[in-house]
Amino acid sequence: MKNWQVGSVWWQRRPDIPRVPLPDFPIPLYHETIVAAKARQSLGSASSCVYCGATRFNAHRVDLSEEHVISEAFGAALVLDKASCESCNAATSGIESKIVAGMLDPSRKHLDIRGKNPTIRKNRFKLMAHDAGSDYELLIPSELHPTVLFLPLLLPPGKMWRNDPLPFEGMEGFWAMNVNAHPGTLSKAEFRSFSTPVIDTVTFCQFLAKIAHGFAVSKLGDTFIPYHREFIRRKFAKDETDQRRYHLIGGSITDEEPTSNLHELALSSGTIDDVTHYLVRIRLFAKLGAPVYLVLVGQRLFG
């Protein structure tokens, strides 16, 4: 802890990272950036639910709800109008809530990442602390919370570099930024050590798929065959897993420098096995130097 300063970044990768050639997905067809200043930007209207095809919100309401391509809690503002029914809205909101609560909540306060409200009122956050051989949960004021922002590092989608469709372990490490963890926070809070957030990779992959699918629909409409609609809507049991997700969802094995954007999205196309596929590049917290994620979202309607 003494040598890991606030604001520093740590990349921890598996030593057996495959350095393999990937299919060529050239200059993005479309490129969108979301800057730090939040301002609503409409990507148009879908006119039907992008996840199930419904044309009504529910039996009592006609208009579908808007869909944020990236959750508002991440400070994002790209919106697809008339894009989600009640059932699918509940499913995607549940995914986003789990990600925010488990991985982002304390960091938002320190990094001033605002959602719907202009100010972040929450000022105490949960922490699993360890002392004298005991584990216990504390509710810590923001200024004393040893906050670390964690994001998983993923191997590239298996379809881009593997010849078999068998499940494999796609998580190959983690990226972390020290937001507010230093000896002072530990001593003032009177505990010796603490647990970092648990990364639920199933929910995180659903989160990436949701972002990528919504962005692809906003740019391509119904001119592609989507891969992730069922995966996004599926409710997984607490200990249930699905390693097949890594076949289409993954990350870049190249560490990139920070940019001036809060988040970045881009859509590319390329050929794998004589089929044209669409790929969405996602970089959350680009200005912090966070990792890049790659999601194969679908294939061209006519091959």
N, C-alpha and C positions, 0 to 999 in steps of 0.2 A: 504493500500500500504506500510506503514512503516514497517509492520511485515512480509511482503511477499518478501523475499530476492531474488535477481537474482540467478537463478539456482535451486530454490525450485520448488516442484511439488505439485499440488492440485488435489485431487480426489473429485468430487461432485456427489454422487449417490442418486437416489430416495430412500426414506425411506421404500418403499414397495417392495424392490427387492425380487423376488421369490427365496427362497432357496430350490430348488427342485432337486431330483436325476436326473441325465442325463444318457442317454445310454452310455455304455462303448466303447470308441474308444481308444484302447490300444496303445502301443508303436508305434510311426510313422513308416509307411512302408518305407518312405524316409524322410530324413532330410537335408535341405540345409541352410546354413547361408551365408549372404552377409556381409563381413567385411567392415570397413571404407575405406580401400584403394581400389579405384575403378580399376578393371581389368576385361576386357571382358571375360565372361565365357559362352560358347555355351552349350545349353541343347539339341543340336541335331536339326534335321530338321523335320518340320511338313509335308511339301510337298503339303499341301492344306490349305486354309484359316481356321483357328481354330474356326472362328465365323460363317461362312456361307458355307464352303465347296468348295469355288471357287478354281480352279487350275491355274488361271492366275491373275496377278496383275490388269490388265485392258485389253481393246480390243487391245491396241497397245504394251503392254509389257507382256512378259511371266512370268518372275521370280517374285514370291511373295516377299513382304518386310519382313525384320526381325521384330520380336515382342519382346519388352522388357517386361519381366514378371512384373517388377516394373519399373515405369517411371524413365528415366535417371535423371530427375530433383531431384529425391530422392537419388541420388548418387549410384544407383544400376547398376548392370552389368550382370545379368543373361539374356541371349538372346536365343530366339527360332527362328531358321532360317527358311526362306520360310514359313511364318506362317500367313500372313495377305494380303488381297486384298486391292485395293485402297479405296473402299467404307468403309470397316471395319476399315482400318487404320485411316481414317478421323474421324470415330465415336469414336474410343478409344483415339485418340489424343485429341479430344474435351473434353472428360471426364477428362483426365489427366491435361489438361490446366486449366480447371475450378478449380480442386483441388489445383493445385500449386498456381494459382493466388489468390484464396480465403482463403487458409489456411496455405500455406507454404512459400510464396515468401519472406517476410522480415526475417523469421527465417533462411533461407538458408544462408544469408549473415553472420549472427552472428555465426552460427554453422559450417560454412565452408563446406556446403553440395554442391558439384559441379556436374553439369550435363555434357553436351557435351563439354563445354568450360573449360579449365583448371583454369580459373579465373572467378569470378562472377563480371561482369562489372557494373551491375545495382547498384546504390547507393542511390536512392531516392524512397520512397514507400508511397502509399496512406494511409490516416488515417482519419476516421470520428471523429472529435473533437467536444467538447461541452464547451461553455463558455457564461456566462451571459444570459442563456436561449436560446441560438442560437446553431444550429447544422451546421457545415460546413466541407467540405473536404479539407484536406491539403496534400501537397507533402512534406514528411519529410526526411531529410538526415538519412542514416542508423544509425549513432551513436546517433541520438536523437529520433529515432523511438521507442516508448514503446512497444516492440515486445513481444507477448505472443503466444506460440505454443499451439493450441487447437486441441484436437481429441475427437470425440464423444465416449461415453461409451454405448454399446449396450447389451441388454439382449441376452441370448443364442438363436440360431435359434428355432423358435416355434415348429418345427417338432420334436425337441429333448425333449420337456417337456410339450407340450400342446396336448390335445386330440381332439381339433377341428381346422379346417382350417380357421376360421374366422380371418379377419385382426385385428391386435392389435398394440399398440404403443411400438416399440422395443427400442427406445432411452431412456435410464434411467439415463443420466447424462453426465458429461464431465470430461476429463483429461486435465490439463493445466500445462505448464511449463513456468515460468517467464524467458524469454530469455534476455530481456533488458528493463524491465519496473521498474522504480524506481523514487523517487521524483525529482531527478536531471533532468531526461529526460523531465518531465512535465514542470518544471519551466523554463528550458532553451528554450523549444519550445513555451512557453507562452500560454498554454491552461490548463484548470483545470481538464478535464476528457476526456475520449475517449471511443469509442465502440470497443468491441472485434470482431473478424471475425464472420460472419454469417456462420453457418454450414449447408450446403445443404445436407441433409441426403440421398436424392434420388441419387444424383450424387456420394456421398461417397460410397453408397452401390454398385452402378455400378462399381466404382473403385475397391472395394474389390472383387466383382464377377469377374472382368477382371483379376486381379492378380491370384485368385484362379483357374479360368478356365485354364489360360495359363500354370500354374504350373502343374495342373492335366494332361493336354494333354501331357506335356513334359515327364511325368512319366508313364502314362497309355496308351498313344496313342489313338486308337479308341476302346479300350476294355471297355468303360463305356458309359452310356447314360447321356449326359450333361444336366444340368438344366438351365443354364444362358445365352445361346447364344442370344436368342431374347431380353432378358432384357438388356444385354450389348449393343446391337446395337440400341436399341430404343431411339429415341430423345424425351425427355419429354418437354412439354410446361413449361413456367416460373413458374407458380403456380401449376402445376400438381403434384400429389403425387401418391404413390402406396404402401400402407401399407402391401400388400401381400409379399413384399420383405423380411420382417422380419421373414417369415416362414422358409426361407432357409439361411438367412444371419444374423449374430449376433456377440456376443462377449462372453468373459469369465467374470464371476462375481467374479473371484479371482484376487486380485492385486498381481502382480509378481515383484520380484526384478530385477534391471537392469542386463544385461549380457554384454559380451565384443563385441557383434555383433551389427552392424548398424541395419540390418533387419534380420528377421528369417522366414523361411517357412518350413512347414512340412505337409506330407500327411498321413492320417490315414484311416482306414476303420472300420465300425461297423455295427451292425444290429438294425434296427428299423422296427417293425411290420413284422418280418421275411424277410426283404429285406436288402441286403448289400448295404450300402451307403458309399460314399467317402467324407471325411472331410478334408479341408485344414485349417491349423492353420497359421495365419498371425500375425506377430508382427513387425510393423513398428517402427523404432527408439528404438529397444530393449535396446541399451546402455544408453538411457535416462530414462528407466523405464516405457515406454509407454504401453498402454493396449494391450491385445491379442484379435484378431478377429477370428471368426469361420465361415466357409462357407461350407455348404453342397453343393458339386459341381455336384453330379450325383450318379447314382447307377450302380452296376455291370451289365454288359450286359446280363447275364443270371440269374439275380436275386440274 
